[in-house]
Amino acid sequence: MICYFLVMNVIGFLSMLIDKYRAVHHSWRISEKALLLLAVLGGSIGSYIGMQTVHHKVNKKKFSIGVPLMIILQILGLTYLLLGPNKSIMR
């Protein structure tokens, strides 16, 4: 599972860099739907770091709010999966 999230975050990061490069050079772009899908599928941290690194999509609400929200939801989901429903992080 860790390898999956590492790969997805690298892909999320690179997709932001590639899309920014293509935007600057007026080339074929990666769709917003695809960028958000990569974040939803586990690449939210990489996507966010990519956004901040090259200042790409940071002014679009679906990215500036959506990607950090996905990070929070993914962290909560992973915590639940790792600790299980009957365990608490407060104990």
C-alpha positions as CSV (number, residue, x, y, z in Angstrom):
1,M,0.0,0.0,0.0
2,I,2.9,2.4,0.8
3,C,4.4,1.7,-2.7
4,Y,1.1,2.5,-4.3
5,F,0.8,5.9,-2.6
6,L,4.4,6.7,-3.3
7,V,3.9,6.0,-7.0
8,M,0.6,7.9,-7.2
9,N,2.2,10.9,-5.5
10,V,5.2,11.0,-7.8
11,I,2.7,10.8,-10.7
12,G,0.6,13.6,-9.2
13,F,3.6,15.8,-8.7
14,L,5.0,15.2,-12.2
15,S,1.6,15.7,-13.8
16,M,1.4,19.2,-12.3
17,L,4.9,20.0,-13.6
18,I,4.2,18.7,-17.0
19,D,0.9,20.5,-17.3
20,K,2.5,23.8,-16.2
21,Y,5.3,23.3,-18.8
22,R,2.8,22.7,-21.5
23,A,0.7,25.7,-20.5
24,V,3.7,28.0,-20.7
25,H,4.6,26.5,-24.1
26,H,1.0,26.5,-25.5
27,S,1.1,22.8,-26.0
28,W,-1.4,20.0,-25.5
29,R,-2.6,20.0,-21.8
30,I,-3.6,17.4,-19.2
31,S,-7.3,17.9,-18.4
32,E,-8.3,19.2,-15.1
33,K,-10.4,16.1,-14.7
34,A,-7.3,13.9,-15.1
35,L,-5.3,16.0,-12.6
36,L,-8.0,15.8,-10.0
37,L,-8.5,12.1,-10.6
38,L,-4.8,11.5,-9.9
39,A,-5.2,13.4,-6.6
40,V,-8.3,11.4,-5.7
41,L,-6.6,8.1,-6.5
42,G,-3.9,8.7,-3.9
43,G,-1.7,11.4,-5.4
44,S,-3.1,14.3,-3.5
45,I,0.1,15.2,-1.6
46,G,2.3,15.0,-4.7
47,S,-0.3,17.1,-6.6
48,Y,-0.3,19.7,-3.9
49,I,3.5,19.9,-3.7
50,G,3.5,20.2,-7.5
51,M,0.9,23.0,-7.4
52,Q,3.0,24.9,-4.9
53,T,6.3,24.2,-6.6
54,V,5.4,25.6,-10.0
55,H,2.5,27.8,-8.9
56,H,0.0,25.9,-11.0
57,K,-3.8,25.8,-10.5
58,V,-3.4,27.5,-7.1
59,N,-6.0,30.1,-8.0
60,K,-8.6,27.6,-9.1
61,K,-10.9,26.8,-6.2
62,K,-11.5,23.1,-7.2
63,F,-7.7,22.7,-6.8
64,S,-6.9,25.1,-3.9
65,I,-9.7,23.7,-1.8
66,G,-10.2,20.3,-3.3
67,V,-6.7,18.9,-3.2
68,P,-6.0,19.8,0.5
69,L,-9.4,18.4,1.3
70,M,-8.4,15.1,-0.5
71,I,-5.2,15.1,1.6
72,I,-7.2,15.3,4.8
73,L,-9.7,12.6,3.7
74,Q,-6.9,10.3,2.5
75,I,-5.0,10.7,5.8
76,L,-8.2,10.0,7.8
77,G,-9.0,6.9,5.6
78,L,-5.5,5.5,5.9
79,T,-5.6,6.1,9.7
80,Y,-8.9,4.2,9.9
81,L,-7.5,1.4,7.8
82,L,-4.3,1.0,9.8
83,L,-5.9,1.3,13.2
84,G,-9.2,-0.4,12.5
85,P,-12.6,0.5,13.7
86,N,-12.1,-0.7,17.3
87,K,-8.8,1.1,18.0
88,S,-8.2,4.7,19.0
89,I,-5.3,6.9,18.5
90,M,-6.0,8.6,21.8
91,R,-5.1,5.5,23.9
